[in-house]
Every structure is written in C-alpha cells, then in structure tokens.
Amino acid sequence: MILGFSIALIVFSLLLMLLVLMHKGKGGGLSDMFGGGMQSSVGGSSVAERNLDRITVVVGLLWAACIVALGIMMKTG
C-alpha cells in the first residue's frame, strides 16, 4: 500500500511540475524560458487556460492527499 502511494506521489509530483511550467507567465520566471513571456493580444483567459488551471488544482489536491495518506500510513506502521 505504501509503495502504491509512493509511486502515485512521484507521478503526481512530475505532473504538477509540468502543469505549473505550462502556465502563462505573468512576467519573469521559468515560464519565460519556454516562450510564456510573450504578450497575448486576446484579453481575458481562454478556455484552455481555465482548464489548465482546473487540472493543476485537481492534481495539486491529489498530491497533497497522497502526502497525508503516506504520513498516516507511516505513522501507524
């Protein structure tokens, strides 16, 4: 059980890093290295950006849940 949550934590960690780097940069930062610093002529958020935000939040919550579950399992032995 611990092994399964550990593998899930690694997968969610890598996925969360990828999703955060995919976000549009607000100025300065790692996202500028990948072309995220360019200004867009479209005002507001696109559907893709809102979906990316939602996916990032869900993966972040799953990541946190895995950490809590692993902590409880390791504490109880």
PDB file of N, CA, C, O and CB in Angstrom:
ATOM      1  N   MET A   1       0.820  -1.188   0.000  1.00  0.00           N
ATOM      2  CA  MET A   1       0.000   0.000   0.000  1.00  0.00           C
ATOM      3  C   MET A   1       0.871   1.262   0.000  1.00  0.00           C
ATOM      4  O   MET A   1       0.602   2.228  -0.713  1.00  0.00           O
ATOM      5  CB  MET A   1      -0.936  -0.007   1.205  1.00  0.00           C
ATOM      6  N   ILE A   2       1.925   1.217   0.827  1.00  0.00           N
ATOM      7  CA  ILE A   2       2.829   2.371   0.886  1.00  0.00           C
ATOM      8  C   ILE A   2       3.538   2.542  -0.452  1.00  0.00           C
ATOM      9  O   ILE A   2       3.740   3.666  -0.912  1.00  0.00           O
ATOM     10  CB  ILE A   2       3.863   2.205   2.029  1.00  0.00           C
ATOM     11  N   LEU A   3       3.914   1.438  -1.070  1.00  0.00           N
ATOM     12  CA  LEU A   3       4.591   1.508  -2.370  1.00  0.00           C
ATOM     13  C   LEU A   3       3.691   2.150  -3.422  1.00  0.00           C
ATOM     14  O   LEU A   3       4.151   2.954  -4.233  1.00  0.00           O
ATOM     15  CB  LEU A   3       5.019   0.105  -2.829  1.00  0.00           C
ATOM     16  N   GLY A   4       2.417   1.794  -3.407  1.00  0.00           N
ATOM     17  CA  GLY A   4       1.470   2.376  -4.367  1.00  0.00           C
ATOM     18  C   GLY A   4       1.324   3.880  -4.200  1.00  0.00           C
ATOM     19  O   GLY A   4       1.318   4.621  -5.182  1.00  0.00           O
ATOM     20  N   PHE A   5       1.207   4.332  -2.947  1.00  0.00           N
ATOM     21  CA  PHE A   5       1.101   5.769  -2.707  1.00  0.00           C
ATOM     22  C   PHE A   5       2.409   6.493  -3.022  1.00  0.00           C
ATOM     23  O   PHE A   5       2.394   7.646  -3.455  1.00  0.00           O
ATOM     24  CB  PHE A   5       0.698   6.029  -1.260  1.00  0.00           C
ATOM     25  N   SER A   6       3.534   5.822  -2.808  1.00  0.00           N
ATOM     26  CA  SER A   6       4.824   6.438  -3.142  1.00  0.00           C
ATOM     27  C   SER A   6       4.972   6.635  -4.647  1.00  0.00           C
ATOM     28  O   SER A   6       5.447   7.673  -5.105  1.00  0.00           O
ATOM     29  CB  SER A   6       5.977   5.579  -2.614  1.00  0.00           C
ATOM     30  N   ILE A   7       4.561   5.632  -5.402  1.00  0.00           N
ATOM     31  CA  ILE A   7       4.607   5.751  -6.866  1.00  0.00           C
ATOM     32  C   ILE A   7       3.648   6.835  -7.341  1.00  0.00           C
ATOM     33  O   ILE A   7       3.988   7.628  -8.218  1.00  0.00           O
ATOM     34  CB  ILE A   7       4.261   4.402  -7.537  1.00  0.00           C
ATOM     35  N   ALA A   8       2.437   6.869  -6.758  1.00  0.00           N
ATOM     36  CA  ALA A   8       1.466   7.907  -7.121  1.00  0.00           C
ATOM     37  C   ALA A   8       2.009   9.289  -6.794  1.00  0.00           C
ATOM     38  O   ALA A   8       1.799  10.231  -7.558  1.00  0.00           O
ATOM     39  CB  ALA A   8       0.131   7.679  -6.393  1.00  0.00           C
ATOM     40  N   LEU A   9       2.704   9.425  -5.668  1.00  0.00           N
ATOM     41  CA  LEU A   9       3.275  10.719  -5.286  1.00  0.00           C
ATOM     42  C   LEU A   9       4.330  11.176  -6.286  1.00  0.00           C
ATOM     43  O   LEU A   9       4.392  12.356  -6.629  1.00  0.00           O
ATOM     44  CB  LEU A   9       3.885  10.639  -3.885  1.00  0.00           C
ATOM     45  N   ILE A  10       5.148  10.256  -6.749  1.00  0.00           N
ATOM     46  CA  ILE A  10       6.167  10.601  -7.748  1.00  0.00           C
ATOM     47  C   ILE A  10       5.505  11.037  -9.052  1.00  0.00           C
ATOM     48  O   ILE A  10       5.908  12.030  -9.657  1.00  0.00           O
ATOM     49  CB  ILE A  10       7.112   9.402  -8.001  1.00  0.00           C
ATOM     50  N   VAL A  11       4.496  10.294  -9.477  1.00  0.00           N
ATOM     51  CA  VAL A  11       3.797  10.635 -10.728  1.00  0.00           C
ATOM     52  C   VAL A  11       3.107  11.994 -10.602  1.00  0.00           C
ATOM     53  O   VAL A  11       3.215  12.831 -11.498  1.00  0.00           O
ATOM     54  CB  VAL A  11       2.758   9.539 -11.091  1.00  0.00           C
ATOM     55  N   PHE A  12       2.396  12.214  -9.490  1.00  0.00           N
ATOM     56  CA  PHE A  12       1.714  13.498  -9.298  1.00  0.00           C
ATOM     57  C   PHE A  12       2.717  14.648  -9.189  1.00  0.00           C
ATOM     58  O   PHE A  12       2.434  15.751  -9.655  1.00  0.00           O
ATOM     59  CB  PHE A  12       0.832  13.449  -8.041  1.00  0.00           C
ATOM     60  N   SER A  13       3.876  14.411  -8.586  1.00  0.00           N
ATOM     61  CA  SER A  13       4.888  15.461  -8.473  1.00  0.00           C
ATOM     62  C   SER A  13       5.400  15.878  -9.843  1.00  0.00           C
ATOM     63  O   SER A  13       5.507  17.069 -10.135  1.00  0.00           O
ATOM     64  CB  SER A  13       6.051  14.992  -7.601  1.00  0.00           C
ATOM     65  N   LEU A  14       5.715  14.904 -10.678  1.00  0.00           N
ATOM     66  CA  LEU A  14       6.204  15.211 -12.021  1.00  0.00           C
ATOM     67  C   LEU A  14       5.126  15.903 -12.858  1.00  0.00           C
ATOM     68  O   LEU A  14       5.407  16.851 -13.591  1.00  0.00           O
ATOM     69  CB  LEU A  14       6.673  13.929 -12.721  1.00  0.00           C
ATOM     70  N   LEU A  15       3.900  15.417 -12.738  1.00  0.00           N
ATOM     71  CA  LEU A  15       2.795  16.020 -13.482  1.00  0.00           C
ATOM     72  C   LEU A  15       2.528  17.446 -13.016  1.00  0.00           C
ATOM     73  O   LEU A  15       2.246  18.323 -13.833  1.00  0.00           O
ATOM     74  CB  LEU A  15       1.528  15.175 -13.333  1.00  0.00           C
ATOM     75  N   LEU A  16       2.616  17.681 -11.721  1.00  0.00           N
ATOM     76  CA  LEU A  16       2.389  19.018 -11.184  1.00  0.00           C
ATOM     77  C   LEU A  16       3.474  19.989 -11.652  1.00  0.00           C
ATOM     78  O   LEU A  16       3.176  21.141 -11.967  1.00  0.00           O
ATOM     79  CB  LEU A  16       2.343  18.975  -9.652  1.00  0.00           C
ATOM     80  N   MET A  17       4.728  19.535 -11.700  1.00  0.00           N
ATOM     81  CA  MET A  17       5.795  20.395 -12.216  1.00  0.00           C
ATOM     82  C   MET A  17       5.540  20.765 -13.670  1.00  0.00           C
ATOM     83  O   MET A  17       5.704  21.920 -14.060  1.00  0.00           O
ATOM     84  CB  MET A  17       7.158  19.703 -12.081  1.00  0.00           C
ATOM     85  N   LEU A  18       5.141  19.791 -14.464  1.00  0.00           N
ATOM     86  CA  LEU A  18       4.854  20.039 -15.879  1.00  0.00           C
ATOM     87  C   LEU A  18       3.697  21.022 -16.042  1.00  0.00           C
ATOM     88  O   LEU A  18       3.771  21.942 -16.856  1.00  0.00           O
ATOM     89  CB  LEU A  18       4.529  18.722 -16.596  1.00  0.00           C
ATOM     90  N   LEU A  19       2.637  20.830 -15.274  1.00  0.00           N
ATOM     91  CA  LEU A  19       1.474  21.712 -15.384  1.00  0.00           C
ATOM     92  C   LEU A  19       1.789  23.137 -14.965  1.00  0.00           C
ATOM     93  O   LEU A  19       1.322  24.084 -15.597  1.00  0.00           O
ATOM     94  CB  LEU A  19       0.336  21.178 -14.545  1.00  0.00           C
ATOM     95  N   VAL A  20       2.576  23.303 -13.905  1.00  0.00           N
ATOM     96  CA  VAL A  20       2.933  24.649 -13.457  1.00  0.00           C
ATOM     97  C   VAL A  20       3.788  25.349 -14.506  1.00  0.00           C
ATOM     98  O   VAL A  20       3.620  26.544 -14.749  1.00  0.00           O
ATOM     99  CB  VAL A  20       3.679  24.594 -12.110  1.00  0.00           C
ATOM    100  N   LEU A  21       4.699  24.615 -15.123  1.00  0.00           N
ATOM    101  CA  LEU A  21       5.544  25.228 -16.153  1.00  0.00           C
ATOM    102  C   LEU A  21       4.751  25.576 -17.414  1.00  0.00           C
ATOM    103  O   LEU A  21       5.168  26.443 -18.182  1.00  0.00           O
ATOM    104  CB  LEU A  21       6.696  24.291 -16.510  1.00  0.00           C
ATOM    105  N   MET A  22       3.625  24.919 -17.635  1.00  0.00           N
ATOM    106  CA  MET A  22       2.823  25.205 -18.824  1.00  0.00           C
ATOM    107  C   MET A  22       1.993  26.485 -18.686  1.00  0.00           C
ATOM    108  O   MET A  22       1.508  27.017 -19.685  1.00  0.00           O
ATOM    109  CB  MET A  22       1.907  24.035 -19.114  1.00  0.00           C
ATOM    110  N   HIS A  23       1.827  26.978 -17.466  1.00  0.00           N
ATOM    111  CA  HIS A  23       1.026  28.187 -17.264  1.00  0.00           C
ATOM    112  C   HIS A  23       1.669  29.402 -17.925  1.00  0.00           C
ATOM    113  O   HIS A  23       2.890  29.494 -18.055  1.00  0.00           O
ATOM    114  CB  HIS A  23       0.833  28.450 -15.772  1.00  0.00           C
ATOM    115  N   LYS A  24       0.818  30.319 -18.334  1.00  0.00           N
ATOM    116  CA  LYS A  24       1.305  31.542 -18.954  1.00  0.00           C
ATOM    117  C   LYS A  24       1.979  32.397 -17.885  1.00  0.00           C
ATOM    118  O   LYS A  24       1.434  32.591 -16.799  1.00  0.00           O
ATOM    119  CB  LYS A  24       0.146  32.322 -19.645  1.00  0.00           C
ATOM    120  N   GLY A  25       3.152  32.897 -18.197  1.00  0.00           N
ATOM    121  CA  GLY A  25       3.903  33.699 -17.251  1.00  0.00           C
ATOM    122  C   GLY A  25       3.291  35.073 -17.048  1.00  0.00           C
ATOM    123  O   GLY A  25       2.760  35.681 -17.976  1.00  0.00           O
ATOM    124  N   LYS A  26       3.376  35.540 -15.833  1.00  0.00           N
ATOM    125  CA  LYS A  26       2.886  36.883 -15.530  1.00  0.00           C
ATOM    126  C   LYS A  26       4.038  37.890 -15.546  1.00  0.00           C
ATOM    127  O   LYS A  26       3.874  39.038 -15.131  1.00  0.00           O
ATOM    128  CB  LYS A  26       2.175  36.902 -14.159  1.00  0.00           C
ATOM    129  N   GLY A  27       5.176  37.461 -16.016  1.00  0.00           N
ATOM    130  CA  GLY A  27       6.347  38.322 -16.086  1.00  0.00           C
ATOM    131  C   GLY A  27       7.466  37.749 -15.235  1.00  0.00           C
ATOM    132  O   GLY A  27       7.302  37.574 -14.028  1.00  0.00           O
ATOM    133  N   GLY A  28       8.600  37.457 -15.854  1.00  0.00           N
ATOM    134  CA  GLY A  28       9.738  36.911 -15.132  1.00  0.00           C
ATOM    135  C   GLY A  28       9.450  35.506 -14.633  1.00  0.00           C
ATOM    136  O   GLY A  28       8.312  35.199 -14.275  1.00  0.00           O
ATOM    137  N   GLY A  29      10.439  34.668 -14.603  1.00  0.00           N
ATOM    138  CA  GLY A  29      10.257  33.320 -14.091  1.00  0.00           C
ATOM    139  C   GLY A  29      10.610  32.270 -15.118  1.00  0.00           C
ATOM    140  O   GLY A  29      11.026  32.584 -16.233  1.00  0.00           O
ATOM    141  N   LEU A  30      10.442  31.030 -14.734  1.00  0.00           N
ATOM    142  CA  LEU A  30      10.820  29.920 -15.606  1.00  0.00           C
ATOM    143  C   LEU A  30       9.963  29.823 -16.858  1.00  0.00           C
ATOM    144  O   LEU A  30      10.428  29.348 -17.894  1.00  0.00           O
ATOM    145  CB  LEU A  30      10.737  28.630 -14.848  1.00  0.00           C
ATOM    146  N   SER A  31       8.709  30.272 -16.769  1.00  0.00           N
ATOM    147  CA  SER A  31       7.839  30.137 -17.941  1.00  0.00           C
ATOM    148  C   SER A  31       8.312  31.017 -19.094  1.00  0.00           C
ATOM    149  O   SER A  31       7.987  30.737 -20.248  1.00  0.00           O
ATOM    150  CB  SER A  31       6.399  30.492 -17.573  1.00  0.00           C
ATOM    151  N   ASP A  32       9.072  32.076 -18.808  1.00  0.00           N
ATOM    152  CA  ASP A  32       9.615  32.925 -19.875  1.00  0.00           C
ATOM    153  C   ASP A  32      10.645  32.175 -20.713  1.00  0.00           C
ATOM    154  O   ASP A  32      10.824  32.472 -21.894  1.00  0.00           O
ATOM    155  CB  ASP A  32      10.249  34.187 -19.281  1.00  0.00           C
ATOM    156  N   MET A  33      11.318  31.209 -20.107  1.00  0.00           N
ATOM    157  CA  MET A  33      12.327  30.453 -20.838  1.00  0.00           C
ATOM    158  C   MET A  33      11.702  29.646 -21.969  1.00  0.00           C
ATOM    159  O   MET A  33      12.350  29.378 -22.981  1.00  0.00           O
ATOM    160  CB  MET A  33      13.084  29.528 -19.892  1.00  0.00           C
ATOM    161  N   PHE A  34      10.447  29.262 -21.795  1.00  0.00           N
ATOM    162  CA  PHE A  34       9.779  28.421 -22.776  1.00  0.00           C
ATOM    163  C   PHE A  34       8.803  29.201 -23.641  1.00  0.00           C
ATOM    164  O   PHE A  34       7.915  28.613 -24.258  1.00  0.00           O
ATOM    165  CB  PHE A  34       9.057  27.301 -22.085  1.00  0.00           C
ATOM    166  N   GLY A  35       8.958  30.514 -23.692  1.00  0.00           N
ATOM    167  CA  GLY A  35       8.113  31.321 -24.556  1.00  0.00           C
ATOM    168  C   GLY A  35       6.837  31.794 -23.910  1.00  0.00           C
ATOM    169  O   GLY A  35       5.956  32.305 -24.602  1.00  0.00           O
ATOM    170  N   GLY A  36       6.705  31.643 -22.608  1.00  0.00           N
ATOM    171  CA  GLY A  36       5.489  32.046 -21.923  1.00  0.00           C
ATOM    172  C   GLY A  36       5.423  33.533 -21.643  1.00  0.00           C
ATOM    173  O   GLY A  36       4.379  34.025 -21.216  1.00  0.00           O
ATOM    174  N   GLY A  37       6.510  34.270 -21.871  1.00  0.00           N
ATOM    175  CA  GLY A  37       6.538  35.678 -21.534  1.00  0.00           C
ATOM    176  C   GLY A  37       6.007  36.601 -22.615  1.00  0.00           C
ATOM    177  O   GLY A  37       5.952  37.815 -22.417  1.00  0.00           O
ATOM    178  N   MET A  38       5.615  36.051 -23.750  1.00  0.00           N
ATOM    179  CA  MET A  38       5.102  36.888 -24.836  1.00  0.00           C
ATOM    180  C   MET A  38       3.712  37.406 -24.492  1.00  0.00           C
ATOM    181  O   MET A  38       2.900  36.694 -23.901  1.00  0.00           O
ATOM    182  CB  MET A  38       5.068  36.102 -26.162  1.00  0.00           C
ATOM    183  N   GLN A  39       3.451  38.638 -24.865  1.00  0.00           N
ATOM    184  CA  GLN A  39       2.142  39.226 -24.598  1.00  0.00           C
ATOM    185  C   GLN A  39       1.123  38.707 -25.598  1.00  0.00           C
ATOM    186  O   GLN A  39       1.418  38.546 -26.782  1.00  0.00           O
ATOM    187  CB  GLN A  39       2.212  40.761 -24.651  1.00  0.00           C
ATOM    188  N   SER A  40      -0.051  38.455 -25.115  1.00  0.00           N
ATOM    189  CA  SER A  40      -1.130  37.980 -25.978  1.00  0.00           C
ATOM    190  C   SER A  40      -2.050  39.146 -26.295  1.00  0.00           C
ATOM    191  O   SER A  40      -2.278  40.009 -25.447  1.00  0.00           O
ATOM    192  CB  SER A  40      -1.919  36.816 -25.310  1.00  0.00           C
ATOM    193  N   SER A  41      -2.580  39.175 -27.512  1.00  0.00           N
ATOM    194  CA  SER A  41      -3.482  40.252 -27.898  1.00  0.00           C
ATOM    195  C   SER A  41      -4.910  39.980 -27.445  1.00  0.00           C
ATOM    196  O   SER A  41      -5.765  40.861 -27.532  1.00  0.00           O
ATOM    197  CB  SER A  41      -3.445  40.452 -29.402  1.00  0.00           C
ATOM    198  N   VAL A  42      -5.175  38.779 -26.966  1.00  0.00           N
ATOM    199  CA  VAL A  42      -6.515  38.415 -26.538  1.00  0.00           C
ATOM    200  C   VAL A  42      -6.662  38.748 -25.060  1.00  0.00           C
ATOM    201  O   VAL A  42      -5.830  38.345 -24.247  1.00  0.00           O
ATOM    202  CB  VAL A  42      -6.800  36.911 -26.803  1.00  0.00           C
ATOM    203  N   GLY A  43      -7.696  39.467 -24.714  1.00  0.00           N
ATOM    204  CA  GLY A  43      -7.926  39.813 -23.322  1.00  0.00           C
ATOM    205  C   GLY A  43      -8.623  38.688 -22.590  1.00  0.00           C
ATOM    206  O   GLY A  43      -9.417  37.956 -23.181  1.00  0.00           O
ATOM    207  N   GLY A  44      -8.334  38.544 -21.315  1.00  0.00           N
ATOM    208  CA  GLY A  44      -9.001  37.525 -20.511  1.00  0.00           C
ATOM    209  C   GLY A  44      -8.385  36.156 -20.680  1.00  0.00           C
ATOM    210  O   GLY A  44      -7.398  35.982 -21.394  1.00  0.00           O
ATOM    211  N   SER A  45      -8.979  35.194 -20.016  1.00  0.00           N
ATOM    212  CA  SER A  45      -8.485  33.824 -20.054  1.00  0.00           C
ATOM    213  C   SER A  45      -9.195  33.033 -21.134  1.00  0.00           C
ATOM    214  O   SER A  45     -10.401  33.176 -21.338  1.00  0.00           O
ATOM    215  CB  SER A  45      -8.665  33.147 -18.696  1.00  0.00           C
ATOM    216  N   SER A  46      -8.453  32.217 -21.806  1.00  0.00           N
ATOM    217  CA  SER A  46      -9.079  31.335 -22.786  1.00  0.00           C
ATOM    218  C   SER A  46      -9.592  30.087 -22.076  1.00  0.00           C
ATOM    219  O   SER A  46      -9.294  29.859 -20.903  1.00  0.00           O
ATOM    220  CB  SER A  46      -8.079  30.957 -23.919  1.00  0.00           C
ATOM    221  N   VAL A  47     -10.348  29.305 -22.785  1.00  0.00           N
ATOM    222  CA  VAL A  47     -10.901  28.068 -22.220  1.00  0.00           C
ATOM    223  C   VAL A  47      -9.764  27.111 -21.853  1.00  0.00           C
ATOM    224  O   VAL A  47      -9.822  26.429 -20.829  1.00  0.00           O
ATOM    225  CB  VAL A  47     -11.880  27.389 -23.225  1.00  0.00           C
ATOM    226  N   ALA A  48      -8.744  27.070 -22.688  1.00  0.00           N
ATOM    227  CA  ALA A  48      -7.610  26.181 -22.420  1.00  0.00           C
ATOM    228  C   ALA A  48      -6.899  26.580 -21.137  1.00  0.00           C
ATOM    229  O   ALA A  48      -6.494  25.712 -20.363  1.00  0.00           O
ATOM    230  CB  ALA A  48      -6.624  26.198 -23.593  1.00  0.00           C
ATOM    231  N   GLU A  49      -6.740  27.877 -20.899  1.00  0.00           N
ATOM    232  CA  GLU A  49      -6.075  28.337 -19.676  1.00  0.00           C
ATOM    233  C   GLU A  49      -6.903  28.003 -18.439  1.00  0.00           C
ATOM    234  O   GLU A  49      -6.357  27.595 -17.414  1.00  0.00           O
ATOM    235  CB  GLU A  49      -5.819  29.849 -19.743  1.00  0.00           C
ATOM    236  N   ARG A  50      -8.214  28.175 -18.536  1.00  0.00           N
ATOM    237  CA  ARG A  50      -9.076  27.841 -17.392  1.00  0.00           C
ATOM    238  C   ARG A  50      -9.048  26.349 -17.113  1.00  0.00           C
ATOM    239  O   ARG A  50      -9.015  25.932 -15.955  1.00  0.00           O
ATOM    240  CB  ARG A  50     -10.522  28.299 -17.650  1.00  0.00           C
ATOM    241  N   ASN A  51      -9.060  25.539 -18.171  1.00  0.00           N
ATOM    242  CA  ASN A  51      -8.975  24.085 -17.980  1.00  0.00           C
ATOM    243  C   ASN A  51      -7.632  23.683 -17.394  1.00  0.00           C
ATOM    244  O   ASN A  51      -7.569  22.789 -16.549  1.00  0.00           O
ATOM    245  CB  ASN A  51      -9.202  23.356 -19.306  1.00  0.00           C
ATOM    246  N   LEU A  52      -6.558  24.331 -17.831  1.00  0.00           N
ATOM    247  CA  LEU A  52      -5.235  24.058 -17.278  1.00  0.00           C
ATOM    248  C   LEU A  52      -5.203  24.413 -15.798  1.00  0.00           C
ATOM    249  O   LEU A  52      -4.606  23.691 -14.999  1.00  0.00           O
ATOM    250  CB  LEU A  52      -4.152  24.841 -18.042  1.00  0.00           C
ATOM    251  N   ASP A  53      -5.840  25.521 -15.427  1.00  0.00           N
ATOM    252  CA  ASP A  53      -5.921  25.900 -14.016  1.00  0.00           C
ATOM    253  C   ASP A  53      -6.659  24.840 -13.211  1.00  0.00           C
ATOM    254  O   ASP A  53      -6.217  24.455 -12.129  1.00  0.00           O
ATOM    255  CB  ASP A  53      -6.618  27.256 -13.863  1.00  0.00           C
ATOM    256  N   ARG A  54      -7.778  24.371 -13.741  1.00  0.00           N
ATOM    257  CA  ARG A  54      -8.571  23.357 -13.026  1.00  0.00           C
ATOM    258  C   ARG A  54      -7.799  22.056 -12.872  1.00  0.00           C
ATOM    259  O   ARG A  54      -7.808  21.450 -11.800  1.00  0.00           O
ATOM    260  CB  ARG A  54      -9.891  23.091 -13.761  1.00  0.00           C
ATOM    261  N   ILE A  55      -7.139  21.629 -13.921  1.00  0.00           N
ATOM    262  CA  ILE A  55      -6.368  20.393 -13.867  1.00  0.00           C
ATOM    263  C   ILE A  55      -5.228  20.522 -12.863  1.00  0.00           C
ATOM    264  O   ILE A  55      -4.939  19.582 -12.123  1.00  0.00           O
ATOM    265  CB  ILE A  55      -5.819  20.036 -15.260  1.00  0.00           C
ATOM    266  N   THR A  56      -4.581  21.687 -12.837  1.00  0.00           N
ATOM    267  CA  THR A  56      -3.485  21.913 -11.900  1.00  0.00           C
ATOM    268  C   THR A  56      -3.980  21.844 -10.459  1.00  0.00           C
ATOM    269  O   THR A  56      -3.312  21.263  -9.604  1.00  0.00           O
ATOM    270  CB  THR A  56      -2.823  23.269 -12.169  1.00  0.00           C
ATOM    271  N   VAL A  57      -5.131  22.424 -10.185  1.00  0.00           N
ATOM    272  CA  VAL A  57      -5.684  22.389  -8.823  1.00  0.00           C
ATOM    273  C   VAL A  57      -6.021  20.958  -8.422  1.00  0.00           C
ATOM    274  O   VAL A  57      -5.726  20.545  -7.301  1.00  0.00           O
ATOM    275  CB  VAL A  57      -6.944  23.282  -8.719  1.00  0.00           C
ATOM    276  N   VAL A  58      -6.634  20.200  -9.322  1.00  0.00           N
ATOM    277  CA  VAL A  58      -7.000  18.817  -9.008  1.00  0.00           C
ATOM    278  C   VAL A  58      -5.752  17.974  -8.740  1.00  0.00           C
ATOM    279  O   VAL A  58      -5.714  17.213  -7.773  1.00  0.00           O
ATOM    280  CB  VAL A  58      -7.822  18.201 -10.160  1.00  0.00           C
ATOM    281  N   VAL A  59      -4.742  18.105  -9.584  1.00  0.00           N
ATOM    282  CA  VAL A  59      -3.508  17.343  -9.383  1.00  0.00           C
ATOM    283  C   VAL A  59      -2.823  17.775  -8.090  1.00  0.00           C
ATOM    284  O   VAL A  59      -2.264  16.940  -7.379  1.00  0.00           O
ATOM    285  CB  VAL A  59      -2.553  17.526 -10.584  1.00  0.00           C
ATOM    286  N   GLY A  60      -2.861  19.068  -7.780  1.00  0.00           N
ATOM    287  CA  GLY A  60      -2.284  19.544  -6.527  1.00  0.00           C
ATOM    288  C   GLY A  60      -2.990  18.977  -5.314  1.00  0.00           C
ATOM    289  O   GLY A  60      -2.341  18.632  -4.326  1.00  0.00           O
ATOM    290  N   LEU A  61      -4.316  18.873  -5.369  1.00  0.00           N
ATOM    291  CA  LEU A  61      -5.072  18.285  -4.259  1.00  0.00           C
ATOM    292  C   LEU A  61      -4.778  16.790  -4.116  1.00  0.00           C
ATOM    293  O   LEU A  61      -4.654  16.283  -3.001  1.00  0.00           O
ATOM    294  CB  LEU A  61      -6.577  18.507  -4.466  1.00  0.00           C
ATOM    295  N   LEU A  62      -4.666  16.089  -5.243  1.00  0.00           N
ATOM    296  CA  LEU A  62      -4.308  14.667  -5.191  1.00  0.00           C
ATOM    297  C   LEU A  62      -2.902  14.469  -4.634  1.00  0.00           C
ATOM    298  O   LEU A  62      -2.655  13.524  -3.886  1.00  0.00           O
ATOM    299  CB  LEU A  62      -4.409  14.041  -6.586  1.00  0.00           C
ATOM    300  N   TRP A  63      -1.989  15.354  -4.997  1.00  0.00           N
ATOM    301  CA  TRP A  63      -0.614  15.322  -4.499  1.00  0.00           C
ATOM    302  C   TRP A  63      -0.606  15.496  -2.981  1.00  0.00           C
ATOM    303  O   TRP A  63       0.073  14.754  -2.271  1.00  0.00           O
ATOM    304  CB  TRP A  63       0.243  16.425  -5.177  1.00  0.00           C
ATOM    305  N   ALA A  64      -1.364  16.481  -2.484  1.00  0.00           N
ATOM    306  CA  ALA A  64      -1.434  16.716  -1.044  1.00  0.00           C
ATOM    307  C   ALA A  64      -2.083  15.536  -0.325  1.00  0.00           C
ATOM    308  O   ALA A  64      -1.647  15.157   0.762  1.00  0.00           O
ATOM    309  CB  ALA A  64      -2.213  18.003  -0.752  1.00  0.00           C
ATOM    310  N   ALA A  65      -3.116  14.954  -0.922  1.00  0.00           N
ATOM    311  CA  ALA A  65      -3.776  13.805  -0.310  1.00  0.00           C
ATOM    312  C   ALA A  65      -2.824  12.611  -0.213  1.00  0.00           C
ATOM    313  O   ALA A  65      -2.852  11.875   0.773  1.00  0.00           O
ATOM    314  CB  ALA A  65      -5.028  13.420  -1.111  1.00  0.00           C
ATOM    315  N   CYS A  66      -1.989  12.418  -1.224  1.00  0.00           N
ATOM    316  CA  CYS A  66      -1.007  11.333  -1.172  1.00  0.00           C
ATOM    317  C   CYS A  66      -0.007  11.547  -0.052  1.00  0.00           C
ATOM    318  O   CYS A  66       0.382  10.595   0.625  1.00  0.00           O
ATOM    319  CB  CYS A  66      -0.274  11.211  -2.503  1.00  0.00           C
ATOM    320  N   ILE A  67       0.416  12.794   0.153  1.00  0.00           N
ATOM    321  CA  ILE A  67       1.362  13.089   1.226  1.00  0.00           C
ATOM    322  C   ILE A  67       0.733  12.806   2.583  1.00  0.00           C
ATOM    323  O   ILE A  67       1.367  12.206   3.451  1.00  0.00           O
ATOM    324  CB  ILE A  67       1.830  14.552   1.149  1.00  0.00           C
ATOM    325  N   VAL A  68      -0.514  13.237   2.771  1.00  0.00           N
ATOM    326  CA  VAL A  68      -1.203  12.999   4.040  1.00  0.00           C
ATOM    327  C   VAL A  68      -1.395  11.498   4.264  1.00  0.00           C
ATOM    328  O   VAL A  68      -1.154  10.999   5.363  1.00  0.00           O
ATOM    329  CB  VAL A  68      -2.570  13.727   4.064  1.00  0.00           C
ATOM    330  N   ALA A  69      -1.823  10.787   3.235  1.00  0.00           N
ATOM    331  CA  ALA A  69      -2.037   9.341   3.362  1.00  0.00           C
ATOM    332  C   ALA A  69      -0.744   8.616   3.689  1.00  0.00           C
ATOM    333  O   ALA A  69      -0.730   7.722   4.535  1.00  0.00           O
ATOM    334  CB  ALA A  69      -2.636   8.775   2.077  1.00  0.00           C
ATOM    335  N   LEU A  70       0.349   8.994   3.024  1.00  0.00           N
ATOM    336  CA  LEU A  70       1.637   8.362   3.316  1.00  0.00           C
ATOM    337  C   LEU A  70       2.081   8.655   4.746  1.00  0.00           C
ATOM    338  O   LEU A  70       2.608   7.777   5.428  1.00  0.00           O
ATOM    339  CB  LEU A  70       2.706   8.842   2.325  1.00  0.00           C
ATOM    340  N   GLY A  71       1.869   9.880   5.194  1.00  0.00           N
ATOM    341  CA  GLY A  71       2.239  10.233   6.568  1.00  0.00           C
ATOM    342  C   GLY A  71       1.458   9.432   7.585  1.00  0.00           C
ATOM    343  O   GLY A  71       2.030   8.964   8.570  1.00  0.00           O
ATOM    344  N   ILE A  72       0.162   9.261   7.370  1.00  0.00           N
ATOM    345  CA  ILE A  72      -0.672   8.481   8.288  1.00  0.00           C
ATOM    346  C   ILE A  72      -0.258   7.016   8.281  1.00  0.00           C
ATOM    347  O   ILE A  72      -0.163   6.380   9.331  1.00  0.00           O
ATOM    348  CB  ILE A  72      -2.156   8.612   7.913  1.00  0.00           C
ATOM    349  N   MET A  73      -0.012   6.484   7.077  1.00  0.00           N
ATOM    350  CA  MET A  73       0.392   5.065   6.992  1.00  0.00           C
ATOM    351  C   MET A  73       1.735   4.804   7.645  1.00  0.00           C
ATOM    352  O   MET A  73       1.917   3.780   8.305  1.00  0.00           O
ATOM    353  CB  MET A  73       0.449   4.621   5.543  1.00  0.00           C
ATOM    354  N   MET A  74       2.674   5.716   7.469  1.00  0.00           N
ATOM    355  CA  MET A  74       3.998   5.516   8.055  1.00  0.00           C
ATOM    356  C   MET A  74       3.971   5.713   9.580  1.00  0.00           C
ATOM    357  O   MET A  74       4.742   5.085  10.305  1.00  0.00           O
ATOM    358  CB  MET A  74       5.010   6.481   7.414  1.00  0.00           C
ATOM    359  N   LYS A  75       3.093   6.573  10.047  1.00  0.00           N
ATOM    360  CA  LYS A  75       2.989   6.808  11.489  1.00  0.00           C
ATOM    361  C   LYS A  75       2.377   5.607  12.200  1.00  0.00           C
ATOM    362  O   LYS A  75       2.811   5.224  13.287  1.00  0.00           O
ATOM    363  CB  LYS A  75       2.155   8.063  11.768  1.00  0.00           C
ATOM    364  N   THR A  76       1.354   5.016  11.565  1.00  0.00           N
ATOM    365  CA  THR A  76       0.676   3.876  12.194  1.00  0.00           C
ATOM    366  C   THR A  76       1.430   2.568  11.985  1.00  0.00           C
ATOM    367  O   THR A  76       1.148   1.568  12.646  1.00  0.00           O
ATOM    368  CB  THR A  76      -0.735   3.743  11.648  1.00  0.00           C
ATOM    369  N   GLY A  77       2.373   2.580  11.079  1.00  0.00           N
ATOM    370  CA  GLY A  77       3.225   1.407  10.880  1.00  0.00           C
ATOM    371  C   GLY A  77       2.616   0.415   9.987  1.00  0.00           C
ATOM    372  O   GLY A  77       3.214  -0.628   9.723  1.00  0.00           O
TER     373      GLY A  77
END
